[in-house]
Amino acid sequence: MMEPEAIRALLQAGLTDADVEVVGDGRHFQARIVSSDFEDLPLLRRHRLVYDLLQAHIDSDVLHAISMRTLTPAQAAAEQD
């Protein structure tokens, strides 16, 4: 079982200037991830970048599922308006 805070820490360590919010029940999680690393990347590449950071935990079945919203800082700011 994995805690949301552990996922948040992994993503913040692996992404530039990441603002990460994670909620979940220990196996299924939802994440909102904002990072400048997502600039100029299509959605699929953004998700692959995140999955690559979490792959070891997915492979070991500690992390069963994660749904995510991946945003650039500009996209996140536009949501605030």
C-alpha positions as CSV (number, residue, x, y, z in Angstrom):
1,M,0.0,0.0,0.0
2,M,1.2,3.5,-0.8
3,E,0.4,6.8,0.7
4,P,-0.5,9.9,-1.3
5,E,2.4,11.8,0.2
6,A,4.9,9.2,-1.1
7,I,3.6,9.6,-4.6
8,R,3.7,13.4,-4.2
9,A,7.3,13.2,-3.1
10,L,8.3,11.0,-6.0
11,L,6.8,13.3,-8.5
12,Q,8.2,16.4,-7.0
13,A,11.6,14.9,-6.9
14,G,11.4,13.9,-10.6
15,L,9.7,16.9,-12.1
16,T,10.9,20.5,-12.4
17,D,9.1,22.9,-10.1
18,A,6.3,20.5,-9.6
19,D,3.1,21.4,-7.8
20,V,1.4,18.1,-7.0
21,E,-1.8,17.2,-5.3
22,V,-2.6,13.5,-4.8
23,V,-5.6,11.8,-3.1
24,G,-6.4,8.1,-2.9
25,D,-7.1,5.0,-0.9
26,G,-3.7,3.4,-0.9
27,R,-4.0,1.6,-4.2
28,H,-6.1,3.9,-6.5
29,F,-5.1,7.5,-6.7
30,Q,-6.0,10.8,-8.5
31,A,-3.3,13.4,-9.1
32,R,-3.2,17.0,-10.4
33,I,0.4,17.7,-11.5
34,V,1.7,21.1,-12.6
35,S,5.2,21.3,-14.0
36,S,7.2,23.2,-16.6
37,D,8.5,19.8,-17.8
38,F,5.1,19.5,-19.6
39,E,5.7,22.5,-21.8
40,D,5.4,21.6,-25.5
41,L,4.6,17.9,-24.7
42,P,1.4,16.3,-25.9
43,L,-0.8,14.7,-23.3
44,L,0.4,11.1,-23.9
45,R,4.0,12.1,-23.4
46,R,3.2,14.0,-20.2
47,H,1.5,10.9,-18.8
48,R,4.4,8.7,-19.9
49,L,6.8,11.0,-18.1
50,V,4.8,10.6,-14.9
51,Y,4.3,6.8,-15.3
52,D,8.1,6.5,-15.8
53,L,8.6,8.0,-12.4
54,L,6.2,5.6,-10.8
55,Q,6.9,2.5,-12.8
56,A,8.7,0.5,-10.1
57,H,5.8,0.9,-7.8
58,I,3.3,0.0,-10.5
59,D,5.4,-3.1,-11.4
60,S,5.5,-4.3,-7.8
61,D,1.7,-3.7,-7.5
62,V,2.2,-1.3,-4.6
63,L,0.5,1.3,-6.8
64,H,-2.4,-0.2,-8.7
65,A,-3.9,2.7,-10.5
66,I,-3.5,6.5,-10.9
67,S,-5.5,8.9,-12.9
68,M,-3.9,12.3,-13.5
69,R,-4.3,15.8,-14.9
70,T,-1.0,17.1,-16.2
71,L,-0.8,20.8,-16.6
72,T,1.8,23.4,-17.5
73,P,2.1,26.4,-15.2
74,A,0.3,28.6,-17.8
75,Q,-2.6,26.1,-18.1
76,A,-2.9,25.9,-14.3
77,A,-2.9,29.7,-14.1
78,A,-5.6,29.9,-16.8
79,E,-7.8,27.6,-14.7
80,Q,-7.5,30.0,-11.8
81,D,-9.0,32.9,-13.9
